[in-house]
């Protein structure tokens, strides 16, 4: 018990089984090697520039800063960092040659470097310009230090950009799809809770408020998945791992738009339920067990539709959506049938018409949620999905999209599995 608490403090999101540990640690290990190798290579390349003088670590430092999580980020970040450091070096060189290091020259260097960085739109790297200026001002031989720092900056930035292109990071599309499926499960949870409660007893307003809070909390998970899809889009640019693979970003973008609208409909549904329930703390059953059971089935099937939609999107990203599409179609048909039973109950006696479960605000919100999940809305997203076809020799030497080895390894393993399967069937 104590060990589990200590592990939770050290590693809050730790895996629950030893089998998942390598997969969780591998991305960090690969990134650690990329940064370390880039810094060492930049250091070795800048040693000849010192010519027996003091060693300047601007090159390794720049290489470490430039190596980012994606290849496009590396290229753009390298240019921005070169601009930031050179701006600070230029200002510090001018001030040191004319004035030297004083309290007001230090202030002038910082202010001028910040202003120039603002003009050059360096954004996140705004502070690197004044930092470089302060380092140059503190060096005795300003001219030599400035020249070495400029050359080392170019060397470090070049090594960092080359490292990002030669050893790109994994696309991590599987983790993004997994996050989307977890989002679908989180959206379905309040519907499942409401269905379970209504099968057993009439709900109270406090219970309905808890369901509404669960639906609202899902907004944070939706935003996290949106950020992960944006990161996947950036990772695919200028990344050799993306060549010859299916671009699932349009499919995921379309699914997130659908889930965003579903989340609004889900909040509207539970808001309507909270507003229609009586104020008493004790549950009040005005509509009878039959109507409540039917409504529980509708909510449960709607939750199943949300999960089936997540499975469909995951299958669409891999180009194997036939079985997942059929599962979603069956869930939607079943939910539509039970929804039709509710519509028929709206036409019967006055007791049913006065039941809050059949109020138009509740029915319309539920209908809106189901309409967003219809299969007709997925065709446009599938048309935007594309896969580049490459010769098998070229595809074999390219890096694997997720793992740190060439794709030829998986091709050989798949070929052996297929031959083994054929030999067993003979």
C-alpha positions as CSV (number, residue, x, y, z in Angstrom):
1,X,0.0,0.0,0.0
2,X,2.8,2.4,0.9
3,X,4.8,1.5,-2.2
4,X,1.8,2.2,-4.4
5,X,1.2,5.6,-2.8
6,X,4.9,6.4,-3.2
7,X,4.8,5.4,-6.9
8,X,1.7,7.5,-7.3
9,X,3.6,10.5,-6.0
10,X,6.7,9.9,-8.1
11,X,4.8,8.8,-11.3
12,X,1.1,9.9,-11.1
13,X,0.2,8.4,-14.5
14,X,2.2,5.2,-14.0
15,X,1.0,2.1,-15.9
16,X,-0.9,-0.6,-14.0
17,X,1.1,-3.6,-15.4
18,X,4.7,-4.3,-16.1
19,X,3.8,-5.1,-19.7
20,X,2.9,-1.5,-20.3
21,X,6.1,-0.1,-18.9
22,X,8.3,-0.4,-22.0
23,X,5.7,1.3,-24.2
24,X,5.5,4.2,-21.7
25,X,9.2,4.7,-21.3
26,X,10.3,4.1,-24.9
27,X,9.3,7.6,-26.2
28,X,11.2,9.3,-23.4
29,X,14.2,7.2,-24.0
30,X,14.3,7.9,-27.7
31,X,13.9,11.6,-27.1
32,X,16.7,11.5,-24.5
33,X,19.0,9.9,-26.9
34,X,18.2,12.4,-29.7
35,X,18.9,15.4,-27.4
36,X,22.1,13.8,-26.0
37,X,23.5,12.9,-29.4
38,X,22.7,16.3,-30.8
39,X,24.5,18.1,-28.0
40,X,27.6,15.8,-28.2
41,X,27.9,16.2,-32.0
42,X,27.5,19.9,-31.8
43,X,30.3,20.1,-29.1
44,X,32.6,18.0,-31.2
45,X,32.0,20.2,-34.3
46,X,32.6,23.4,-32.4
47,X,35.9,22.3,-30.7
48,X,38.1,23.3,-33.7
49,X,36.6,26.8,-33.6
50,X,38.0,27.4,-30.1
51,X,41.6,27.1,-31.4
52,X,43.0,26.3,-28.0
53,X,41.1,29.1,-26.3
54,X,38.2,28.8,-23.8
55,X,35.5,26.3,-24.7
56,X,32.1,27.9,-25.6
57,X,29.0,25.7,-25.1
58,X,26.6,27.8,-27.1
59,X,26.6,25.2,-29.9
60,X,25.6,22.2,-27.7
61,X,23.1,24.4,-25.9
62,X,21.5,25.6,-29.2
63,X,21.4,22.0,-30.5
64,X,19.5,20.9,-27.4
65,X,17.0,23.7,-27.6
66,X,16.4,23.2,-31.3
67,X,15.7,19.4,-31.1
68,X,11.9,19.5,-30.5
69,X,9.2,17.0,-30.5
70,X,8.4,17.2,-34.3
71,X,10.5,17.7,-37.4
72,X,8.6,20.8,-38.6
73,X,9.1,22.3,-35.1
74,X,12.8,21.6,-35.4
75,X,13.2,23.4,-38.7
76,X,11.2,26.4,-37.7
77,X,12.6,26.5,-34.1
78,X,16.1,26.4,-35.5
79,X,15.6,29.5,-37.5
80,X,13.9,31.3,-34.7
81,X,16.6,30.5,-32.2
82,X,19.4,31.6,-34.5
83,X,17.5,34.9,-34.9
84,X,17.1,35.3,-31.2
85,X,20.7,34.5,-30.3
86,X,22.2,36.6,-33.1
87,X,20.0,39.6,-32.1
88,X,21.4,39.5,-28.6
89,X,25.0,39.0,-29.9
90,X,24.7,41.9,-32.3
91,X,23.4,44.3,-29.6
92,X,25.9,43.2,-27.0
93,X,28.9,43.5,-29.4
94,X,28.0,47.1,-30.3
95,X,27.5,48.1,-26.7
96,X,30.6,46.4,-25.4
97,X,32.8,47.9,-28.1
98,X,31.5,51.4,-27.4
99,X,30.8,51.4,-23.7
100,X,31.7,48.2,-21.8
101,X,29.8,46.6,-19.0
102,X,28.0,49.1,-16.7
103,X,24.7,49.0,-14.9
104,X,23.0,51.2,-17.5
105,X,24.7,49.4,-20.5
106,X,23.3,46.1,-19.1
107,X,19.8,47.7,-18.9
108,X,20.2,49.2,-22.4
109,X,21.3,45.8,-23.8
110,X,18.3,44.0,-22.3
111,X,15.8,46.6,-23.4
112,X,17.2,46.8,-26.9
113,X,17.4,43.0,-27.3
114,X,13.7,42.6,-26.1
115,X,12.6,45.4,-28.5
116,X,14.5,43.8,-31.5
117,X,13.1,40.3,-30.6
118,X,9.6,41.8,-30.6
119,X,10.1,43.4,-34.0
120,X,11.4,40.1,-35.3
121,X,8.3,38.3,-33.8
122,X,10.4,35.7,-31.9
123,X,7.4,35.0,-29.6
124,X,8.3,32.1,-27.2
125,X,12.1,32.7,-27.8
126,X,11.7,36.4,-26.8
127,X,14.0,36.1,-23.7
128,X,16.8,34.3,-25.6
129,X,17.9,37.6,-27.2
130,X,18.6,39.4,-23.9
131,X,20.1,36.3,-22.3
132,X,22.6,36.0,-25.2
133,X,23.3,39.8,-24.9
134,X,24.0,39.4,-21.1
135,X,26.4,36.5,-21.8
136,X,28.3,38.4,-24.4
137,X,28.6,41.5,-22.1
138,X,30.2,39.4,-19.4
139,X,33.0,38.2,-21.6
140,X,36.3,40.1,-21.5
141,X,37.3,39.7,-25.2
142,X,34.0,40.8,-26.7
143,X,35.0,40.5,-30.4
144,X,36.3,37.0,-30.2
145,X,33.5,35.8,-28.0
146,X,30.9,37.3,-30.3
147,X,32.5,35.6,-33.4
148,X,32.7,32.2,-31.7
149,X,29.2,32.5,-30.3
150,X,27.8,33.3,-33.8
151,X,29.6,30.4,-35.4
152,X,28.7,28.0,-32.6
153,X,25.1,29.1,-32.8
154,X,24.9,28.2,-36.5
155,X,26.6,24.9,-35.9
156,X,24.3,24.0,-33.0
157,X,21.2,25.0,-34.9
158,X,22.3,23.0,-37.9
159,X,23.0,19.9,-35.9
160,X,19.6,20.2,-34.1
161,X,17.7,20.5,-37.4
162,X,19.7,17.7,-39.0
163,X,19.0,15.4,-36.0
164,X,15.3,16.1,-36.3
165,X,15.2,15.2,-39.9
166,X,17.5,12.1,-39.8
167,X,16.0,10.7,-36.6
168,X,12.4,11.9,-36.5
169,X,10.1,11.2,-33.6
170,X,7.3,8.6,-33.8
171,X,3.9,9.8,-35.1
172,X,2.1,8.4,-32.0
173,X,-1.2,8.1,-33.9
174,X,-2.2,5.0,-31.8
175,X,-2.0,7.1,-28.6
176,X,-4.2,9.8,-30.2
177,X,-6.8,7.3,-31.3
178,X,-6.7,5.8,-27.8
179,X,-7.4,9.2,-26.3
180,X,-10.4,9.6,-28.6
181,X,-11.8,6.3,-27.5
182,X,-11.3,7.2,-23.8
183,X,-13.2,10.5,-24.6
184,X,-16.1,8.5,-26.0
185,X,-16.2,6.3,-22.8
186,X,-16.2,9.4,-20.7
187,X,-19.0,11.0,-22.6
188,X,-21.0,7.7,-22.3
189,X,-20.5,7.4,-18.5
190,X,-23.2,9.9,-17.4
191,X,-25.7,8.3,-19.7
192,X,-24.8,4.8,-18.3
193,X,-25.2,6.2,-14.8
194,X,-28.6,7.7,-15.6
195,X,-29.8,4.5,-17.3
196,X,-28.7,2.4,-14.3
197,X,-30.5,4.7,-11.8
198,X,-33.7,4.8,-13.8
199,X,-33.8,1.0,-14.1
200,X,-33.9,0.7,-10.3
201,X,-35.8,3.8,-9.2
202,X,-36.9,7.3,-10.1
203,X,-34.0,9.8,-10.1
204,X,-33.7,12.8,-7.9
205,X,-32.5,16.3,-8.9
206,X,-29.2,15.8,-7.0
207,X,-28.5,12.7,-9.1
208,X,-29.3,14.5,-12.3
209,X,-27.0,17.3,-11.3
210,X,-24.2,14.8,-10.8
211,X,-24.8,13.5,-14.3
212,X,-24.6,17.1,-15.6
213,X,-21.3,17.7,-13.8
214,X,-19.9,14.6,-15.3
215,X,-20.9,15.8,-18.8
216,X,-19.3,19.2,-18.1
217,X,-16.1,17.6,-16.9
218,X,-15.7,15.9,-20.2
219,X,-14.9,19.3,-21.8
220,X,-11.3,19.1,-20.4
221,X,-10.8,15.6,-22.0
222,X,-12.1,16.9,-25.3
223,X,-9.6,19.8,-25.3
224,X,-6.8,17.4,-24.5
225,X,-7.6,15.2,-27.5
226,X,-7.8,18.3,-29.7
227,X,-4.3,19.3,-28.6
228,X,-3.0,15.7,-29.3
229,X,-4.5,15.8,-32.8
230,X,-2.9,19.1,-33.5
231,X,0.4,17.7,-32.3
232,X,-0.1,14.7,-34.6
233,X,-0.7,17.0,-37.6
234,X,2.5,18.9,-36.8
235,X,4.5,15.6,-36.4
236,X,3.4,14.5,-39.9
237,X,5.0,17.5,-41.6
238,X,8.5,17.1,-42.8
239,X,8.6,13.7,-41.1
240,X,9.9,10.6,-43.1
241,X,7.8,8.4,-40.8
242,X,4.6,9.8,-42.4
243,X,5.6,8.7,-45.9
244,X,3.4,5.9,-47.2
245,X,1.1,6.0,-44.2
246,X,-2.6,6.9,-43.9
247,X,-3.3,10.5,-42.9
248,X,-5.8,10.0,-40.2
249,X,-5.9,13.7,-39.2
250,X,-8.9,14.7,-41.3
251,X,-10.9,11.7,-39.9
252,X,-9.9,12.6,-36.3
253,X,-10.7,16.3,-36.9
254,X,-14.2,15.4,-38.2
255,X,-14.8,13.1,-35.2
256,X,-13.8,15.8,-32.7
257,X,-16.2,18.2,-34.4
258,X,-18.9,15.6,-34.0
259,X,-18.1,14.9,-30.4
260,X,-18.0,18.6,-29.7
261,X,-21.6,18.9,-30.9
262,X,-22.6,15.7,-29.1
263,X,-21.1,17.2,-25.8
264,X,-23.3,20.3,-26.2
265,X,-26.3,18.1,-26.8
266,X,-25.4,15.9,-23.8
267,X,-25.2,19.0,-21.6
268,X,-28.5,20.3,-22.9
269,X,-30.1,16.9,-22.2
270,X,-29.0,16.8,-18.6
271,X,-29.7,20.5,-18.1
272,X,-33.3,19.8,-19.3
273,X,-33.6,16.8,-17.0
274,X,-32.4,18.9,-14.0
275,X,-34.9,21.6,-14.9
276,X,-37.8,19.2,-15.3
277,X,-37.3,17.1,-12.1
278,X,-39.3,18.1,-9.0
279,X,-37.5,19.9,-6.2
280,X,-38.1,17.3,-3.5
281,X,-35.2,15.2,-2.2
282,X,-37.2,12.0,-2.4
283,X,-37.7,10.5,-5.8
284,X,-41.2,10.9,-7.2
285,X,-42.5,8.5,-9.8
286,X,-45.1,10.3,-11.9
287,X,-44.7,8.2,-15.0
288,X,-44.6,4.6,-13.9
289,X,-42.1,1.8,-14.2
290,X,-42.8,1.1,-17.9
291,X,-41.9,4.6,-19.2
292,X,-38.9,4.8,-16.9
293,X,-37.6,1.5,-18.2
294,X,-38.0,2.5,-21.8
295,X,-36.2,5.8,-21.2
296,X,-33.4,3.9,-19.4
297,X,-33.0,1.7,-22.5
298,X,-32.8,4.8,-24.7
299,X,-30.1,6.4,-22.5
300,X,-28.1,3.1,-22.4
301,X,-28.3,2.7,-26.2
302,X,-27.3,6.3,-26.7
303,X,-24.2,5.6,-24.6
304,X,-23.5,2.6,-26.7
305,X,-23.7,4.7,-29.8
306,X,-21.1,7.1,-28.5
307,X,-18.7,4.2,-27.8
308,X,-19.5,2.6,-31.2
309,X,-18.8,5.9,-32.9
310,X,-15.3,6.0,-31.2
311,X,-14.6,2.5,-32.4
312,X,-15.7,3.5,-35.9
313,X,-13.3,6.5,-36.0
314,X,-10.5,4.3,-34.8
315,X,-11.3,1.8,-37.6
316,X,-11.6,4.6,-40.2
317,X,-8.1,5.8,-39.3
318,X,-6.7,2.4,-40.2
319,X,-9.0,1.9,-43.3
320,X,-11.0,-1.0,-41.8
321,X,-14.3,0.5,-41.0
322,X,-16.7,-2.2,-42.3
323,X,-17.4,-4.1,-39.1
324,X,-17.3,-1.0,-36.9
325,X,-19.8,0.7,-39.2
326,X,-22.2,-2.2,-38.9
327,X,-22.0,-2.1,-35.1
328,X,-22.8,1.6,-35.0
329,X,-25.7,1.2,-37.5
330,X,-27.3,-1.5,-35.3
331,X,-26.9,0.6,-32.1
332,X,-28.5,3.6,-33.9
333,X,-31.4,1.5,-35.2
334,X,-32.1,0.1,-31.7
335,X,-31.9,3.6,-30.1
336,X,-34.2,4.9,-32.9
337,X,-36.8,2.1,-32.2
338,X,-36.9,2.8,-28.4
339,X,-37.0,6.6,-29.2
340,X,-40.1,5.9,-31.4
341,X,-41.7,4.1,-28.4
342,X,-41.3,7.3,-26.4
343,X,-42.9,9.3,-29.2
344,X,-45.9,7.0,-29.1
345,X,-46.2,7.4,-25.4
346,X,-46.5,11.2,-25.8
347,X,-49.8,10.6,-27.6
348,X,-51.5,8.7,-24.8
349,X,-53.3,9.8,-21.7
350,X,-52.8,13.0,-19.6
351,X,-50.6,11.3,-17.0
352,X,-48.0,10.4,-19.7
353,X,-48.2,13.8,-21.2
354,X,-47.4,15.4,-17.9
355,X,-44.3,13.2,-17.3
356,X,-41.1,15.2,-17.4
357,X,-39.4,12.4,-19.3
358,X,-41.6,13.2,-22.3
359,X,-41.2,17.0,-22.2
360,X,-40.1,18.4,-25.6
361,X,-36.8,19.9,-24.1
362,X,-35.7,16.4,-23.1
363,X,-36.8,14.6,-26.3
364,X,-35.3,17.3,-28.6
365,X,-31.9,17.2,-26.8
366,X,-31.8,13.4,-27.1
367,X,-32.8,13.5,-30.7
368,X,-30.1,16.0,-31.4
369,X,-27.5,13.8,-29.8
370,X,-28.4,10.8,-31.9
371,X,-28.6,12.8,-35.1
372,X,-25.0,13.8,-34.7
373,X,-23.8,10.2,-34.8
374,X,-25.5,9.2,-38.1
375,X,-23.3,7.4,-40.6
376,X,-24.1,9.8,-43.4
377,X,-22.0,12.4,-41.7
378,X,-18.8,10.2,-42.0
379,X,-18.6,10.0,-45.8
380,X,-16.9,13.4,-46.2
381,X,-14.3,12.6,-43.6
382,X,-13.4,9.3,-45.4
383,X,-13.0,11.1,-48.7
384,X,-10.4,13.4,-47.1
385,X,-8.4,10.4,-45.8
386,X,-5.6,9.5,-48.2
387,X,-2.6,7.2,-48.2
388,X,0.5,7.6,-50.3
389,X,1.5,4.5,-52.2
390,X,5.3,3.8,-52.3
391,X,7.4,1.1,-53.8
392,X,8.0,-1.8,-51.4
393,X,11.7,-1.3,-51.5
394,X,11.4,2.4,-50.6
395,X,8.8,1.7,-47.9
396,X,11.0,-1.0,-46.4
397,X,13.9,1.4,-45.6
398,X,11.7,4.2,-44.2
399,X,11.5,4.4,-40.4
400,X,8.5,2.8,-38.7
401,X,5.7,5.3,-37.9
402,X,5.6,4.2,-34.2
403,X,8.7,2.1,-33.4
404,X,12.4,2.9,-33.6
405,X,13.3,0.5,-36.5
406,X,12.7,0.4,-40.3
407,X,9.4,-0.8,-41.6
408,X,11.1,-3.8,-43.3
409,X,11.2,-5.5,-39.9
410,X,7.4,-5.6,-39.6
411,X,7.1,-6.6,-43.3
412,X,9.3,-9.6,-42.7
413,X,7.5,-10.6,-39.5
414,X,4.1,-10.2,-41.3
415,X,5.3,-12.4,-44.1
416,X,6.5,-15.1,-41.7
417,X,3.1,-15.0,-39.9
418,X,1.3,-15.4,-43.2
419,X,3.4,-18.3,-44.3
420,X,3.0,-20.0,-40.9
421,X,-0.7,-19.6,-41.1
422,X,-0.9,-21.1,-44.6
423,X,1.2,-24.1,-43.5
424,X,-1.1,-24.8,-40.6
425,X,-4.2,-24.7,-42.9
426,X,-2.8,-27.3,-45.3
